[in-house]
Amino acid sequence: MKTIIHVLYFLLISTATAFGQIEAVWMTHKTHTPDKIVISWLSNKPGNSIVRYGSSTDYDHKVAVNENVRLHHVEIPIPKKDVIYHYSVMTGSQKSPDKSFKGYPSDTLRIAISADFLHQHSITPILKDKIHLFVTAGDHIRWGLHSFCEPEEGSNIIHSCDDAFANFVDYASDILSVTPFMPSLGNHDRQIRPRTDTCSLTNTMAYDTTAAAYRRFFELPGREWLWYFDIPEFSVRFITVDDAHYVNQGDILHASHSLAADAEQTIWFDSVMAQSKDIPFVIVLHNTVNVLLRQADHGNWQKRLERCTITVSGYGYYAEREIYNEETYYNVSSVGNGPYYGDLHEGYRGNEDNYLLLTFIKSTGIMKAQLKSLEKPGTLLDGTQVFHGL
C-alpha cells in the first residue's frame, strides 16, 4: 500500500512540475484583424517554441519554431467563428496544461475595457460577461518598470524587463490565458526611474518614451506603441493614442510621443481616421485626462476625436462617462478610489473599481456601452448607452 501511495505521489509531483514550468501564458493579435492570434509564454529555461491547438484536446494542429529563448511568441490561424479553441504550449520538456478560448462570434460580440492595474485589484468578475476580447487603456505594471529592472547608467531605455510584465500576466492569468488581449500604453508601462529630483540632477529621464520593454513583451500590430485593430464583421475599429504625460514634453516626466500637428503619431492617426470613414464604430484608447487630450495641438485633437464613436481614457482612478460637445468620453480603472480630474459637463462619475463592457449586436447594428462594477459583480454603475455608429 505504501508503495502505491509513493508512486501516486511521485506521479502527481512530476505532473505538477511539468505543467508548472511555463510561467505565464497570454494571447494578443499582431495583425490588424482577428483571423490570427499570437500565443505567448515565458519558460523557466530557454528552448524552442511549440503550440499544439485545435477544436478539442486532441490538438490536431501544431506550430513549432526552432529557437532558444525564454520569451516565446507563436502565431496561429483562428479562422473559425463560434467555436472553442484548445491549446497547450511547450518548450523542451516544459509544457502548460490545456487552455481554451472562444473564437470570435458571428452574432453578438462582447469586449471589456479597463486600466490601472498597479494595485492588482481583482478583475476576474469580467469573465462573467463571457467576453471575446479584453482591451486596456494603459498602466499594467505594478509601480513601474524600475520596481523590477534598472537601465544602464546614463541610458534612458530598458530594452528588456520581462519580469515586470510577467507579474501582470500572472495577476491577470484567469483572463489572459483564455481571452485575446490588446493592451495600450500608459506611463507606468515604461517608467524606468523614480520620479525624483535625481533625474534632474543626472540629466536622465523617468520614462523610456520608446517603450522598448513593452514592445518586446507584447506582440501587437504596427508600431506596437501605436496600433489599430479591426473586427470587420461587427464594423468596429480600435485606435490607440500615446499621450501619457504629454503635457510634460521637454522635462524629466516626458513619457509619450508628441501630439503636435506634424508629429509622427498625429500624421499616423489622421491617416488611420481617413481610412475609417466607412467604419460605423471607431473607439479611441488613451492614457491621459480626456480634457487634456482634447486640448492638445491647440484644440485640434478635439476635432479629431469628434469623428470617433467614443473615447476611453485609463488615467484617473474612477469611473466616468462624460458628454462634451455631444461626444461621449469614458474613464475606466480597476482602481476606483482616486480623485476626479477636470469638470464633469454632463454624465456620470463614481468611485468604484470598474470596467466598460461593449456589446455589439450584428443583427441590429448597434453598440451598447455599460460601466460596470468590479467590486459588486454584475452591477451597472451607469445606465446602458446605445450607439448606432457613425
C-alpha positions in Angstrom: 0.0 0.0 0.0 2.8 2.4 0.9 4.5 1.6 -2.4 1.3 2.6 -4.3 1.0 5.8 -2.4 4.6 6.7 -3.1 4.1 6.0 -6.8 1.0 8.1 -6.9 2.7 10.9 -5.0 5.7 10.8 -7.5 3.3 11.0 -10.5 1.4 13.9 -9.0 4.6 15.8 -8.3 6.0 15.0 -11.7 2.9 16.2 -13.5 2.7 19.4 -11.4 6.3 20.2 -12.1 6.0 19.6 -15.8 2.9 21.9 -16.0 4.3 24.4 -13.6 7.4 25.2 -15.6 5.6 27.5 -18.0 5.5 30.8 -16.0 2.9 32.8 -17.9 0.7 32.5 -21.0 -1.2 35.2 -22.8 -2.7 35.9 -26.2 -2.5 39.0 -28.4 -3.1 40.0 -32.1 -0.2 41.4 -34.1 -2.3 41.6 -37.2 -5.0 44.3 -37.7 -7.8 41.7 -37.9 -8.7 38.7 -35.7 -8.0 35.9 -38.2 -4.7 35.0 -36.4 -3.6 35.1 -32.8 -0.2 35.1 -31.1 0.1 32.8 -28.1 3.0 33.9 -25.9 4.6 32.5 -22.8 7.7 32.6 -20.5 9.6 29.4 -19.8 11.9 28.7 -16.9 14.6 27.5 -19.3 15.3 28.7 -22.8 14.3 26.4 -25.7 12.1 26.1 -28.7 8.5 27.2 -29.1 5.7 24.8 -29.8 1.9 25.4 -29.8 -0.5 22.5 -30.2 -4.1 23.6 -30.8 -7.4 22.6 -32.3 -11.1 22.4 -31.6 -10.5 19.7 -28.9 -7.8 18.4 -26.6 -6.7 16.1 -29.4 -4.8 19.2 -30.8 -5.0 18.3 -34.5 -2.6 21.2 -35.4 0.9 22.2 -34.3 3.2 25.2 -35.0 6.8 24.8 -34.0 9.6 27.5 -34.0 13.2 26.2 -33.7 14.8 28.8 -31.4 16.4 29.1 -28.0 14.6 31.7 -26.0 12.6 32.1 -22.7 10.1 34.6 -24.2 8.0 32.9 -26.8 5.7 34.2 -29.4 3.9 31.9 -31.8 1.2 33.0 -34.2 -1.6 30.6 -35.2 -4.6 30.9 -37.5 -8.1 31.1 -35.9 -10.4 31.4 -38.9 -13.5 29.6 -37.5 -16.3 31.5 -35.8 -18.4 30.4 -32.8 -16.0 27.6 -31.8 -13.9 26.9 -28.7 -10.2 26.6 -29.4 -8.0 24.4 -27.2 -4.2 24.9 -26.9 -1.1 23.9 -25.0 2.4 25.3 -25.2 5.7 23.5 -25.0 9.4 24.4 -24.6 11.5 21.3 -24.5 10.1 19.2 -21.6 8.3 22.2 -20.2 4.6 22.5 -21.1 1.4 24.1 -20.0 -1.9 22.4 -19.2 -4.8 22.6 -21.7 -6.3 26.1 -22.0 -9.2 27.2 -24.2 -10.6 30.4 -25.7 -13.6 31.4 -27.7 -13.3 32.0 -31.4 -14.8 35.3 -32.5 -18.6 35.2 -32.8 -21.0 35.7 -35.7 -23.9 37.4 -33.9 -23.0 39.1 -30.6 -19.5 40.4 -29.7 -18.6 41.4 -26.1 -15.4 43.4 -25.3 -14.3 44.6 -21.9 -12.0 47.6 -21.3 -10.2 48.6 -18.1 -6.9 50.1 -16.9 -4.7 51.0 -14.0 -3.6 47.6 -12.6 -0.9 48.9 -10.3 -2.8 47.8 -7.1 -3.8 44.5 -8.6 -7.4 44.6 -7.5 -9.4 41.6 -8.7 -10.6 41.8 -12.4 -11.9 38.2 -12.6 -15.6 39.4 -12.4 -15.1 40.5 -16.0 -15.2 36.8 -17.0 -18.9 36.7 -16.0 -19.7 38.7 -19.1 -18.2 35.9 -21.4 -16.1 38.4 -23.3 -14.4 37.7 -26.6 -11.7 40.3 -26.2 -10.0 42.2 -23.3 -8.7 45.7 -24.2 -6.9 48.1 -21.8 -6.2 51.8 -21.6 -2.7 51.6 -20.0 -0.8 51.1 -16.8 -0.3 47.4 -16.3 3.0 47.4 -14.3 3.0 47.3 -10.6 4.7 50.7 -9.7 6.7 50.9 -12.9 9.5 49.0 -14.6 12.0 50.5 -12.1 10.5 48.3 -9.5 11.8 45.2 -11.4 14.7 46.4 -13.6 17.2 49.3 -13.9 18.5 51.0 -17.0 22.2 51.1 -17.7 23.9 54.1 -16.3 23.2 57.2 -18.4 20.7 55.3 -20.6 17.0 56.3 -21.0 15.9 52.9 -22.3 15.3 49.5 -20.8 15.3 47.0 -23.6 14.0 44.0 -21.6 12.1 43.7 -18.4 10.1 40.5 -18.8 9.7 40.0 -15.0 7.6 43.2 -14.8 5.1 42.2 -17.4 5.1 38.6 -16.3 4.0 39.9 -12.9 1.0 41.5 -14.6 0.2 38.4 -16.6 0.3 36.2 -13.5 -2.0 38.6 -11.7 -4.5 38.6 -14.7 -3.9 35.0 -15.8 -7.6 34.0 -15.2 -8.5 36.3 -18.1 -5.3 36.5 -20.2 -4.9 32.7 -20.7 -8.5 32.3 -22.0 -9.2 35.6 -23.7 -7.4 37.5 -26.5 -5.8 40.7 -25.1 -5.0 44.1 -26.7 -3.1 46.4 -24.3 -2.4 50.1 -24.9 0.4 52.1 -23.3 0.4 54.0 -20.0 3.2 55.9 -18.3 3.9 53.2 -15.7 4.5 50.7 -18.5 7.7 52.5 -19.3 8.7 54.1 -16.1 12.4 53.3 -15.7 13.3 55.6 -12.7 11.6 57.0 -9.7 10.1 60.5 -10.3 12.6 62.4 -8.1 15.0 65.3 -8.3 17.7 62.7 -9.0 16.6 62.6 -12.7 17.1 66.4 -12.9 20.5 66.3 -11.3 21.7 63.5 -13.5 20.0 64.7 -16.7 18.2 61.4 -17.1 14.6 60.6 -17.8 12.0 59.0 -15.7 10.4 57.3 -18.7 11.5 55.3 -21.7 9.5 57.1 -24.4 10.3 54.2 -26.9 8.6 51.7 -24.6 11.2 49.1 -25.7 10.5 46.5 -23.0 6.7 46.7 -23.5 7.1 46.2 -27.3 9.4 43.3 -26.7 6.9 41.5 -24.4 3.6 42.1 -26.2 3.1 41.2 -29.9 0.9 44.0 -31.3 0.1 45.4 -34.7 2.2 48.0 -36.5 4.5 50.2 -34.3 3.1 48.5 -31.2 3.3 51.7 -29.1 0.5 52.7 -31.5 -1.9 50.3 -33.1 -5.3 49.9 -34.6 -7.4 46.7 -34.6 -10.5 45.9 -36.7 -13.2 43.4 -36.2 -14.8 43.8 -39.6 -17.9 41.5 -39.0 -19.0 44.0 -36.4 -17.9 47.1 -38.1 -15.6 48.3 -35.2 -12.1 49.7 -35.2 -10.0 50.4 -32.0 -7.2 53.0 -32.3 -4.7 53.9 -29.6 -3.1 57.2 -28.8 0.2 57.5 -27.0 -0.4 60.6 -24.8 0.7 59.7 -21.2 2.2 62.8 -19.5 2.3 64.5 -22.9 2.0 67.9 -21.1 5.5 67.2 -19.7 7.1 67.4 -23.1 10.7 68.6 -22.6 11.1 67.7 -18.9 12.1 64.6 -17.0 8.4 63.4 -16.8 8.0 63.4 -20.5 6.6 59.9 -21.2 5.0 59.7 -24.6 5.3 60.8 -28.2 4.4 64.2 -29.4 0.8 65.2 -30.3 1.8 68.2 -32.5 0.2 68.5 -35.9 3.4 67.4 -37.7 4.3 64.6 -35.2 4.6 61.0 -36.3 1.6 59.7 -34.3 -0.6 62.6 -35.3 0.1 62.0 -39.0 -0.5 58.3 -38.4 -3.8 58.9 -36.5 -5.1 61.2 -39.3 -4.2 58.6 -41.9 -6.0 55.8 -39.9 -9.0 58.0 -39.4 -9.2 58.8 -43.1 -9.4 55.1 -43.7 -12.1 54.8 -41.1 -14.7 57.0 -42.7 -16.9 54.0 -43.7 -16.5 52.1 -40.4 -19.5 52.7 -38.1 -17.8 52.3 -34.8 -14.5 53.9 -34.0 -13.1 53.7 -30.4 -10.1 55.6 -29.2 -8.0 54.4 -26.3 -5.5 56.6 -24.4 -3.9 57.3 -21.1 -4.3 61.0 -20.1 -7.2 63.0 -18.9 -9.8 63.3 -21.6 -9.9 67.1 -21.4 -6.1 67.3 -21.9 -6.2 65.2 -25.0 -9.0 67.4 -26.4 -6.8 70.5 -25.8 -3.7 69.0 -27.5 -2.4 70.6 -30.7 -4.2 73.9 -29.8 -7.5 72.1 -29.5 -7.2 70.2 -32.8 -7.3 66.8 -31.1 -10.9 67.6 -30.0 -11.8 67.9 -33.7 -10.1 64.6 -34.3 -12.0 62.9 -31.5 -15.3 64.2 -32.7 -15.0 61.8 -35.6 -15.0 58.8 -33.2 -17.8 56.9 -31.5 -16.4 57.0 -28.0 -13.0 57.9 -26.5 -11.8 55.9 -23.5 -9.1 57.0 -21.0 -7.4 54.9 -18.4 -5.8 57.9 -16.5 -7.9 58.5 -13.4 -8.8 56.1 -10.6 -12.5 56.4 -11.0 -15.4 55.6 -13.3 -16.7 58.3 -15.7 -18.9 58.9 -18.6 -18.7 62.4 -19.9 -20.7 64.2 -22.6 -18.8 67.1 -24.1 -20.0 68.8 -27.3 -22.4 65.9 -27.8 -19.5 63.4 -27.8 -19.0 60.6 -25.3 -15.8 60.1 -23.3 -15.2 57.4 -20.7 -12.6 56.9 -17.9 -12.1 53.3 -16.7 -10.0 51.9 -13.9 -9.6 48.7 -12.0 -8.9 51.0 -9.0 -11.8 53.3 -8.3 -10.8 55.3 -5.2 -8.9 58.2 -6.7 -9.6 62.0 -7.1 -11.5 63.3 -10.1 -9.8 65.4 -12.8 -11.5 68.2 -14.6 -15.1 69.3 -14.6 -17.8 66.9 -15.5 -20.0 68.7 -18.0 -22.7 66.0 -18.2 -22.8 62.3 -17.5 -21.7 60.1 -14.6 -18.9 59.8 -12.1 -18.3 57.2 -9.4 -15.5 55.9 -7.0 -15.6 52.2 -7.6 -13.4 49.6 -9.3 -14.8 49.4 -12.8 -14.6 48.4 -16.4 -16.5 49.2 -19.6 -18.4 46.4 -21.3 -19.1 47.0 -25.0 -21.7 44.7 -26.7 -22.0 44.7 -30.5 -25.2 43.2 -31.9 -24.7 42.4 -35.6 -28.4 41.9 -36.4 -29.4 45.4 -35.2 -26.1 47.2 -36.0 -25.9 48.7 -32.5 -23.2 49.0 -29.8 -24.2 49.0 -26.1 -21.8 50.6 -23.6 -22.1 49.8 -19.9 -19.9 50.9 -17.0 -19.8 48.0 -14.6 -18.6 47.4 -11.1 -15.7 45.1 -10.3 -16.5 45.3 -6.6 -20.1 44.2 -7.0 -20.1 41.8 -10.0 -23.0 42.3 -12.4 -23.8 45.8 -11.1 -24.3 48.6 -13.5 -22.7 51.9 -12.4 -24.3 53.9 -15.1 -27.3 53.3 -17.5 -26.8 51.4 -20.7 -25.8 53.7 -23.6 -26.7 52.7 -27.1 -24.8 53.8 -30.2 -25.8 53.4 -33.8 -22.5 54.1 -35.4 -21.1 57.0 -37.4 
